[in-house]
Amino acid sequence: MRRRDILAAGLLLPLEGLAQTCGIVTPRQTEGPFFTPNSPKRISLLEGNEKSKLIVTGTVLTAQCKPVANALLDFWHSDEQGAYDNRGFRYRGHQFADAQGRYRLETIVPAEYPGRARHIHVKVQAPRGRVLTTQIHFPGDPGNPRDGLYQPELEMKQAKAGEGAFDFVVSVQ
């Protein structure tokens, strides 16, 4: 009996490593009223005077766990007071994933605003693919339970303050 328990536990270990985000396409969410097209191409949305910084990294993957080279990622979010820049491109920008599907975003932790928890909007598109519009949420944010759009599967992983990770799974058809 003990040997069987050990073997069963051993079979479960590899599954934990495979429990990545691929397999299921990232859920869609509203772009909201504040999307502005034609954002500048840049990986850093920082302007130099921010008190706190956030680096979000991840990979754009297919449902078959293959990286999506040159995927377009267009990010936007509110500022430190919860306001969006609707006249310019503050805290807005787009970039392309590298050949391994990786991206890196340098920005701030956006503020909450009435009715919404902290979040980052993003549009992700594989070359010649359909646009996925979604949002990244912050784990443990006190506003999450009150936010009607919050979805736990859209939480980034945060091992420490100032760093987050989120992999996007997109349809390439």
N, C-alpha and C positions, 0 to 999 in steps of 0.2 A: 504494500500500500504506500509506503513512504517513497519508494522508487518512482511509482506512478505520479505522485504529487510533484516530485522534483522534475520529472520529464515534462509534465504539463506546464509547470512554471517556466521551464526553459523554452517551450514553444511560444509562450507569450512574449518573451523578451524581444525577439526581432520585430514583432508587430508594433511595439512602442516606437521604435526607430522609423518605421514606415508611416506612422500616423502624422503625416505632413498635411499640408493644406491642399495638395493636388487630389484630383478625383472628382471633386464637386466644384463647379464654377462659383466664383465669389458672388455672393448675393448682390443684387442691384439695389440701389437706393436713389432717392430723388437728388437731382443736382441742386435743388433749391432755387431761390430767386436771384442769387448773387453770382452766377457763372458769367464770366466775361471771355469771349473768344479771343484768339490771337495773342495769348500771353507770351512773354518773352521766353526764349530758350535759356534755361539756367538750372543748375542743381542746387544752388543756394538762394533762398528767399530772404536771407539776412541782409540787413542794410548797414550794420556796423554799430548800432547803438542799443542793441537788445541786451536786456539784463540776463535772460536765460535762453539757452539754445537747446534745440532738439535735433537729433540726427536719426532719421528713419531709413532703414535699409531693408532690402528684400529682393525677391525674384519674381518675375512674371513667368508663369508656367502654363502649360496646356493641361487639360484634364488627365492626360497620360503622363504627367510629371516631367515633360520635356520643356527646357527653357525656351522662351520666346525672344529671339534676338530682335533688337531694334523696335521693341514695343514702345508706343507713345504713352507717356504718363503726364497728365496735366493736373497739377495740384492747385488748390486755393483754400483759404481759411480766413477766419477773423483775426483781428489783431489782439493786443494785450487787454483791450477794454471790451472786446466782443463785437467790434464793428468791422464791416467789410469795406475795403477800398473799392468803390464803384465808379471812380473817375480815372483810376490808374491801375497799376499792377503790383501794389504792395501786397506781399504774401500771396503772390500768384506766379506761376511759372510752369513751363513744360520741359521735359527732357525725354531722351530715348534710352531704353535699356541697352546694356552692352551685349556682346555676342553670346554671353551666357545667361541673358535675361535679367541681369542684376541692375538695380538702381540704388541711388543714394540721394536722399533729400535732406538739406540743411535748412532749418527753420526755427520757429519758436513753438512753445506750447500755447495754442490759441486759448482765449478766454471763453468761458461760458457766456451765453446771452439768454434772455428770457425764453423759456421753453426748450432750450437745447443744452445738452452736455457738451463738453469739449469734443471736437471732431475735426477731421481734415477731409475735405472733398477731393475726389480724384476721378478722372476719366482715364481709362486704360484701353488701349487698342492695339491688337496684334497687327502687323502689316497686312493690309487687305482684309482685316477682320472687322467684326462688329464692335462698336464702342460699348464698353462696360462703364457705367456711371455708378459710383458707390461712395461710401464714406468709411474712414478709419476712426474707430473709437478708442478711448484711453481706458485701460483696465483700472478698476477701483475708483473711477471718477464718481464723486458723490451725486452728480447730476444724472448719471446713467439711468437709475430707476425711474426718474421723472420724465425722461426723454422718450416720447412716443416713437421715435425712429431708431432708437438704440437697439442693436442686435449683438449679442455676445460673440457671435462668430466673426464679427467685424472688428473685434478688439485687437490692437497690436500687442505683441509680446514686449514686455519691458523688464529686462534683467536689472537695470539700474536707472536712476534718474538721468534724463538727458539723452537716453538712447532707446530706440524702439525698433521693432522688426515686424514686417507684414509682407506675406507672399500673396500675390494676386493670381488667381486661376481664371483664364479667359478661354473663350471659344475661338478657335482659329478658322472656323468655317464661315 
